[in-house]
């Protein structure tokens, strides 16, 4: 099977050969080319000119092949990086037990990140349910509303993406804007309660506001 360096120049060349075949009234062939440096990383060009990136490997249960992405929505560099990431998380027949253990840990970490809610999602979900059911305030919605207003930039972030430096920067911005320390602490305490709740329920392991 052909092995060459997969890059944009190769794709352009294969497309040129396909167009030349059409000009001769020939039927373009299906082209499979595998990379000469990253084992298993390949390029698949169909007769209609569509190009996809693939990865082929020997899994413990036998030969496997999967699509990595399609050109040009995915660049060659992105496809190569995606293949490397997949290799680092997928068991291969030749892997040692320590290697398989490390890959398993990466898969577990990936699954946890994918399941991690955003600040906004947690605010409107579990934390809102908790706050409405436990607060003695007559206006529990106001606390939730204040968090959405004062920490709008954090709402799209995953809970585990929020760090202490982010919160420190937020405090510095509030001080620079002339807010009083008592008001800053009160506002910080509102979102601190959200992160404390997430820690208590083992959603994340630390509270960036603490």
Rosetta silent file (secondary structure, phi, psi, omega in degrees, C-alpha in Angstrom):
SEQUENCE: XXXXXXXXXXXXXXXXXXXXXXXXXXXXXXXXXXXXXXXXXXXXXXXXXXXXXXXXXXXXXXXXXXXXXXXXXXXXXXXXXXXXXXXXXXXXXXXXXXXXXXXXXXXXXXXXXXXXXXXXXXXXXXXXXXXXXXXXXXXXXXXXXXXXXXXXXXXXXXXXXXXXXXXXXXXXXXXXXXXXXXXXXXXXXXXXXXXXXXXXXXXXXXXXXX
SCORE:     score description
SCORE:     0.000 S_00000001
   1 L     0.000  137.748 -175.257    0.000    0.000    0.000 S_00000001
   2 L   -59.768  138.563  175.710    1.324    3.434   -0.967 S_00000001
   3 E  -129.811  123.453  178.443    3.100    5.424    1.761 S_00000001
   4 E  -146.269  167.550  174.806    3.859    9.110    1.386 S_00000001
   5 L   -72.412  118.247 -179.966    3.952   12.212    3.529 S_00000001
   6 L   -80.037  118.666  178.972    0.336   13.286    3.875 S_00000001
   7 L  -155.813 -178.973 -178.090    0.106   17.038    3.384 S_00000001
   8 H   -65.383  -33.435  178.956   -1.746   19.655    1.350 S_00000001
   9 H   -62.974  -39.218  178.547    0.635   19.211   -1.588 S_00000001
  10 H   -64.110  -43.388 -179.950   -0.269   15.523   -1.779 S_00000001
  11 H   -62.262  -43.044  178.941   -3.987   16.310   -1.794 S_00000001
  12 H   -62.912  -39.655  179.771   -3.527   18.865   -4.563 S_00000001
  13 H   -65.375  -43.768  179.035   -1.508   16.355   -6.585 S_00000001
  14 H   -64.370  -37.385  177.423   -4.105   13.620   -6.183 S_00000001
  15 H   -65.619  -39.064  177.047   -6.841   16.044   -7.175 S_00000001
  16 H   -62.163  -41.472  178.639   -4.830   16.980  -10.260 S_00000001
  17 H   -66.679  -35.840  178.160   -4.473   13.326  -11.209 S_00000001
  18 H   -66.057  -43.607  179.758   -8.204   12.821  -10.700 S_00000001
  19 H   -65.862  -35.809  178.137   -9.049   15.762  -12.945 S_00000001
  20 H   -65.520  -38.356  178.363   -6.611   14.485  -15.590 S_00000001
  21 H   -64.346  -41.427  177.886   -8.353   11.107  -15.561 S_00000001
  22 H   -64.090  -38.694  179.829  -11.711   12.799  -16.079 S_00000001
  23 H   -63.975  -29.351  178.204  -10.281   14.810  -18.957 S_00000001
  24 L   -85.962    2.547 -176.352   -9.231   11.521  -20.595 S_00000001
  25 L    67.178   24.601  174.403  -12.771   10.211  -20.015 S_00000001
  26 L   -91.199  159.986  176.038  -11.367    7.655  -17.575 S_00000001
  27 L   -89.199  118.459  179.562  -13.069    6.747  -14.316 S_00000001
  28 L   -58.353  145.711 -178.681  -10.994    8.107  -11.395 S_00000001
  29 L   -90.361  156.871  170.871   -9.753    5.463   -9.008 S_00000001
  30 L   -71.897  129.111 -176.589  -10.294    5.225   -5.290 S_00000001
  31 E  -115.145  127.657  174.078   -7.027    6.372   -3.700 S_00000001
  32 E  -122.247  121.598  178.632   -5.705    5.232   -0.336 S_00000001
  33 E  -129.403  133.518  178.848   -2.405    6.673    0.866 S_00000001
  34 E  -111.686  146.330 -173.678   -0.862    6.101    4.286 S_00000001
  35 E   -67.264  144.695 -178.156    1.581    8.414    5.986 S_00000001
  36 L   -88.815   -0.124  178.126    5.260    7.557    5.939 S_00000001
  37 L  -122.179  -41.336  179.523    5.881    8.863    9.478 S_00000001
  38 L   -99.933  100.719 -174.979    2.711    8.393   11.551 S_00000001
  39 L   -58.132  130.321  177.298    1.883    4.710   11.259 S_00000001
  40 L    92.245  -17.739 -179.408   -1.770    4.011   10.480 S_00000001
  41 E   -80.518  124.786 -174.661   -2.656    7.611    9.569 S_00000001
  42 E  -137.869  170.775  178.831   -4.114    7.676    6.081 S_00000001
  43 E  -125.586  135.446 -176.425   -5.902    9.637    3.398 S_00000001
  44 E  -124.201  111.409  178.090   -8.889    8.311    1.454 S_00000001
  45 E  -110.760  122.487  179.947   -9.868   10.027   -1.822 S_00000001
  46 L   -85.250  164.129  179.409  -13.040    8.854   -3.528 S_00000001
  47 L   -57.240  -26.837  179.767  -13.664    9.036   -7.283 S_00000001
  48 L   -81.873   -0.424  177.434  -15.880   12.095   -6.745 S_00000001
  49 L    95.620   -8.188  178.671  -12.946   13.954   -5.215 S_00000001
  50 L   -69.793  141.160 -175.323  -14.083   13.922   -1.576 S_00000001
  51 E  -123.036  133.101  174.960  -11.232   13.380    0.851 S_00000001
  52 E  -130.775  152.690  176.384  -11.322   11.912    4.348 S_00000001
  53 E   -99.964  140.550 -176.686   -8.604   11.172    6.864 S_00000001
  54 E  -132.939  164.202  172.972   -8.524    7.727    8.448 S_00000001
  55 E  -135.492  130.474 -179.198   -6.618    5.784   11.063 S_00000001
  56 E  -121.834  135.134 -177.564   -6.011    2.040   10.867 S_00000001
  57 E  -151.364  164.104  176.396   -4.583   -0.024   13.714 S_00000001
  58 E   -96.485  101.563  177.465   -4.244   -3.509   15.165 S_00000001
  59 E   -81.924  163.946  178.034   -6.521   -3.617   18.198 S_00000001
  60 L   -54.956  -30.515 -178.130   -6.367   -6.509   20.699 S_00000001
  61 L   -94.678    0.977  177.728   -9.480   -7.954   19.044 S_00000001
  62 E   135.008 -174.574 -178.436   -8.241   -7.495   15.450 S_00000001
  63 E   -68.252  137.799  179.538   -7.785   -4.929   12.669 S_00000001
  64 E  -135.203  154.817  178.237   -9.742   -1.694   13.028 S_00000001
  65 E  -148.171  138.413  179.299  -10.217    1.434   10.942 S_00000001
  66 E  -144.458  154.556  177.657  -11.985    4.689   11.710 S_00000001
  67 E   -81.292  138.045  178.746  -12.543    8.071   10.119 S_00000001
  68 E   -97.811  -35.708 -178.534  -10.661   10.976   11.686 S_00000001
  69 E   170.697 -179.825 -177.863  -12.238   13.816    9.712 S_00000001
  70 E  -125.442  140.712  175.163  -12.862   15.250    6.272 S_00000001
  71 E   -83.922  141.661    2.445  -10.942   17.687    4.135 S_00000001
  72 L   -96.315    5.795  178.254  -11.164   20.702    3.913 S_00000001
  73 L   -58.245  -33.982  175.644  -13.288   21.130    7.060 S_00000001
  74 L  -115.054  128.791  178.589  -10.347   19.568    8.892 S_00000001
  75 L   -75.620  166.227  177.784   -6.824   20.534    7.907 S_00000001
  76 H   -61.113  -41.561 -179.018   -4.050   17.972    7.521 S_00000001
  77 H   -62.943  -41.960  178.752   -2.408   19.305   10.686 S_00000001
  78 H   -66.627  -39.282  179.411   -5.647   18.973   12.658 S_00000001
  79 H   -65.898  -41.129  178.936   -6.234   15.462   11.319 S_00000001
  80 H   -63.704  -42.596  178.944   -2.710   14.399   12.246 S_00000001
  81 H   -64.711  -39.932  179.321   -3.147   15.821   15.756 S_00000001
  82 H   -65.081  -38.700  178.258   -6.528   14.077   16.108 S_00000001
  83 H   -64.650  -41.634  179.221   -4.971   10.768   15.029 S_00000001
  84 H   -64.049  -40.808  178.035   -2.181   11.169   17.596 S_00000001
  85 H   -63.544  -39.882  178.892   -4.720   11.928   20.329 S_00000001
  86 H   -65.371  -42.136  178.674   -6.697    8.838   19.336 S_00000001
  87 H   -59.363  -39.700 -177.540   -3.548    6.701   19.381 S_00000001
  88 L   -72.548   -3.932 -177.825   -2.785    7.924   22.887 S_00000001
  89 L  -127.298   -2.295 -175.271   -6.179    6.714   24.139 S_00000001
  90 L  -114.520  132.648 -179.204   -6.860    3.543   22.137 S_00000001
  91 L   -68.619  134.919  175.489   -5.516    0.096   22.963 S_00000001
  92 L  -116.686  152.038 -177.066   -3.211   -1.473   20.382 S_00000001
  93 L   -57.606  -35.073 -176.109   -2.220   -5.115   20.226 S_00000001
  94 L   -84.127   -2.941 -178.490    1.451   -4.257   20.756 S_00000001
  95 L   -64.595  143.308  171.780    0.827   -2.101   23.848 S_00000001
  96 L   -80.339  167.151  179.441    2.443   -3.093   27.125 S_00000001
  97 H   -62.652  -42.013  176.740    0.291   -3.310   30.252 S_00000001
  98 H   -61.051  -37.042  178.537    1.646    0.001   31.652 S_00000001
  99 H   -65.396  -43.150  179.170    0.804    1.675   28.327 S_00000001
 100 H   -64.693  -36.245  177.766   -2.722    0.294   28.382 S_00000001
 101 H   -63.703  -41.438  179.453   -3.107    1.485   31.968 S_00000001
 102 H   -66.341  -39.046  178.873   -2.036    5.007   31.007 S_00000001
 103 H   -66.836  -37.623  177.666   -4.449    5.043   28.075 S_00000001
 104 H   -62.256  -41.666  179.072   -7.275    3.885   30.322 S_00000001
 105 H   -63.291  -38.091  177.723   -6.583    6.771   32.699 S_00000001
 106 H   -64.941  -40.509  179.797   -6.708    9.232   29.791 S_00000001
 107 H   -65.276  -39.403  178.232  -10.062    7.821   28.671 S_00000001
 108 H   -64.048  -43.083  179.265  -11.469    8.149   32.188 S_00000001
 109 H   -64.230  -39.876  178.218  -10.238   11.756   32.398 S_00000001
 110 H   -62.070  -44.743 -178.894  -11.767   12.525   28.993 S_00000001
 111 H   -62.495  -37.867  179.821  -15.111   11.070   30.042 S_00000001
 112 H   -67.066  -40.666  179.208  -15.077   13.156   33.220 S_00000001
 113 H   -65.085  -40.093 -179.170  -14.335   16.343   31.287 S_00000001
 114 H   -65.487  -31.746 -177.938  -17.130   15.622   28.821 S_00000001
 115 H   -86.956   -9.812 -176.883  -19.559   15.094   31.691 S_00000001
 116 L   -68.855  123.120 -179.731  -18.431   18.210   33.575 S_00000001
 117 L   -73.275  158.928  173.647  -21.236   20.806   33.590 S_00000001
 118 E   -79.366  165.870  176.998  -20.676   24.454   32.786 S_00000001
 119 H   -59.023  -44.959 -179.843  -21.057   27.079   35.468 S_00000001
 120 H   -64.309  -41.229 -179.982  -24.302   28.213   33.842 S_00000001
 121 H   -65.546  -40.863  179.610  -25.624   24.682   33.515 S_00000001
 122 H   -70.517  -36.994  178.314  -24.852   23.860   37.137 S_00000001
 123 H   -60.865  -45.476 -176.924  -26.293   27.186   38.282 S_00000001
 124 H   -82.014  -12.790 -178.019  -29.596   26.558   36.501 S_00000001
 125 H  -104.917 -103.984 -173.996  -29.672   22.881   37.410 S_00000001
 126 H   -59.305  -41.415 -176.570  -28.455   21.257   40.629 S_00000001
 127 H   -70.655  -38.352  178.119  -27.471   24.474   42.391 S_00000001
 128 H   -62.552  -41.866  178.386  -30.752   26.230   41.629 S_00000001
 129 H   -62.304  -44.643  178.804  -32.672   23.239   42.988 S_00000001
 130 H   -62.773  -47.019 -175.278  -30.515   23.209   46.126 S_00000001
 131 H   -64.342  -43.169 -178.959  -30.746   26.986   46.663 S_00000001
 132 H   -67.082  -27.796 -176.856  -34.504   27.146   46.269 S_00000001
 133 H   -89.431  -14.722 -174.562  -34.961   24.258   48.665 S_00000001
 134 H  -120.821  -24.058 -175.812  -32.637   25.398   51.471 S_00000001
 135 L   -68.334  146.640  176.838  -32.372   29.187   51.515 S_00000001
 136 L   -94.483   -1.666 -179.849  -34.269   31.148   54.138 S_00000001
 137 L   -68.432  146.675  176.890  -34.313   34.175   51.868 S_00000001
 138 L   -78.870  -12.971 -179.353  -37.683   35.369   50.645 S_00000001
 139 L  -128.462   67.861 -178.464  -36.140   36.013   47.219 S_00000001
 140 H   -60.727  -28.500 -178.943  -34.020   32.959   46.338 S_00000001
 141 H   -67.153  -24.910 -177.306  -34.174   33.864   42.651 S_00000001
 142 H   -65.549  -38.938  179.028  -32.289   37.100   43.326 S_00000001
 143 H   -62.287  -44.414  179.428  -29.132   35.222   44.327 S_00000001
 144 H   -64.895  -40.659  179.347  -29.231   33.178   41.132 S_00000001
 145 H   -63.836  -39.706 -179.807  -29.915   36.309   39.108 S_00000001
 146 H   -64.292  -39.198  179.261  -26.967   38.104   40.721 S_00000001
 147 H   -63.997  -44.821  179.423  -24.592   35.296   39.814 S_00000001
 148 H   -60.801  -38.305 -177.869  -25.730   35.370   36.194 S_00000001
 149 H   -73.529  -48.224 -172.085  -25.265   39.145   36.117 S_00000001
 150 H   -82.014  -19.881 -177.853  -21.955   39.463   37.963 S_00000001
 151 L  -127.066   40.804 -177.723  -20.217   36.385   36.535 S_00000001
 152 L   -58.008  -34.383 -178.393  -21.574   36.332   32.989 S_00000001
 153 L   -68.576  -22.477 -177.755  -18.110   35.572   31.567 S_00000001
 154 L   -87.691  -20.300 -172.179  -17.866   32.385   33.625 S_00000001
 155 L   -56.469  -37.420 -179.375  -21.231   30.881   32.685 S_00000001
 156 L   -79.492  -10.391 -176.330  -20.034   29.130   29.482 S_00000001
 157 L   -82.236  148.652  173.030  -16.966   27.638   31.192 S_00000001
 158 E   -67.408  152.509 -179.424  -16.844   24.154   32.696 S_00000001
 159 H   -55.540  -39.030 -177.193  -16.699   24.129   36.481 S_00000001
 160 H   -80.297   -1.231  176.611  -13.182   22.694   36.414 S_00000001
 161 H   -90.714  -15.498 -179.222  -11.982   25.447   34.057 S_00000001
 162 L   -80.869  126.620 -175.196  -12.551   28.213   36.611 S_00000001
 163 L  -120.556  166.460  177.443   -9.324   28.970   38.500 S_00000001
 164 H   -61.500  -41.959  176.668   -8.183   31.120   41.397 S_00000001
 165 H   -58.047  -34.047  176.866   -6.280   33.479   39.046 S_00000001
 166 H   -63.439  -43.692 -178.725   -9.581   34.086   37.202 S_00000001
 167 H   -69.421  -35.630  177.619  -11.292   34.995   40.455 S_00000001
 168 H   -63.606  -41.580  178.637   -8.350   37.170   41.495 S_00000001
 169 H   -63.546  -39.338  178.894   -8.594   39.050   38.211 S_00000001
 170 H   -61.778  -44.307  179.988  -12.343   39.508   38.760 S_00000001
 171 H   -61.937  -44.136 -179.662  -11.689   40.998   42.229 S_00000001
 172 H   -61.274  -38.403  178.943   -9.033   43.342   40.821 S_00000001
 173 H   -66.768  -39.316  179.264  -11.461   44.549   38.163 S_00000001
 174 H   -67.072  -40.032  178.294  -14.156   45.218   40.774 S_00000001
 175 H   -63.283  -44.965 -179.708  -11.697   47.147   42.957 S_00000001
 176 H   -63.188  -28.766 -179.949  -10.551   49.190   39.947 S_00000001
 177 L   -81.734   -2.822  175.578  -14.192   49.979   39.163 S_00000001
 178 L    92.407   12.996  179.104  -14.611   51.469   42.639 S_00000001
 179 L   -73.846  145.771  179.801  -16.680   48.746   44.317 S_00000001
 180 L   -76.043  146.906  179.914  -16.459   48.518   48.101 S_00000001
 181 H   -54.803  -37.392 -178.959  -14.727   45.486   49.673 S_00000001
 182 H   -64.290  -40.914  179.198  -17.903   44.509   51.538 S_00000001
 183 H   -68.452  -37.852  178.899  -19.876   44.395   48.304 S_00000001
 184 H   -63.647  -45.548 -179.022  -17.116   42.452   46.538 S_00000001
 185 H   -64.498  -38.548  179.818  -16.979   39.878   49.315 S_00000001
 186 H   -65.735  -43.117  179.225  -20.744   39.502   49.356 S_00000001
 187 H   -67.486  -41.332  178.857  -20.867   38.988   45.584 S_00000001
 188 H   -63.520  -35.151  179.115  -17.900   36.606   45.674 S_00000001
 189 H   -65.051  -29.058 -178.674  -19.622   34.634   48.406 S_00000001
 190 H   -66.660  -44.260  178.890  -22.628   34.044   46.175 S_00000001
 191 H   -80.986  -24.307  175.177  -20.665   32.177   43.531 S_00000001
 192 H   -60.785  -35.299  177.549  -18.423   30.664   46.193 S_00000001
 193 H   -63.919  -36.200  178.147  -21.505   28.868   47.477 S_00000001
 194 H   -63.497  -46.735 -178.489  -22.053   27.353   44.044 S_00000001
 195 H   -69.364  -34.798  177.016  -18.506   25.982   43.882 S_00000001
 196 H   -62.635  -39.475  178.027  -18.675   24.749   47.484 S_00000001
 197 H   -63.808  -40.723  179.569  -21.826   22.845   46.577 S_00000001
 198 H   -66.322  -35.501  177.842  -20.059   21.316   43.561 S_00000001
 199 H   -68.001  -45.274 -178.846  -17.122   20.248   45.777 S_00000001
 200 H   -60.535  -32.755 -179.040  -19.429   18.705   48.387 S_00000001
 201 L   -96.902   13.736  173.240  -21.158   16.670   45.695 S_00000001
 202 L    60.053   31.262  174.190  -17.801   15.613   44.198 S_00000001
 203 L   -78.788  -42.352  173.637  -18.442   17.357   40.878 S_00000001
 204 L  -130.406  171.303 -174.687  -15.080   19.121   41.158 S_00000001
 205 L  -104.706  -10.172  179.543  -12.253   18.760   43.666 S_00000001
 206 L  -146.791  155.441  179.058  -11.558   22.390   44.613 S_00000001
 207 L  -104.608  111.213 -178.081  -13.338   25.695   45.083 S_00000001
 208 L   -66.699  -13.499 -179.962  -11.536   28.520   43.225 S_00000001
 209 L   -90.919  -10.608 -175.897  -13.258   31.072   45.454 S_00000001
 210 L   -78.293    0.000    0.000  -11.950   29.586   48.695 S_00000001
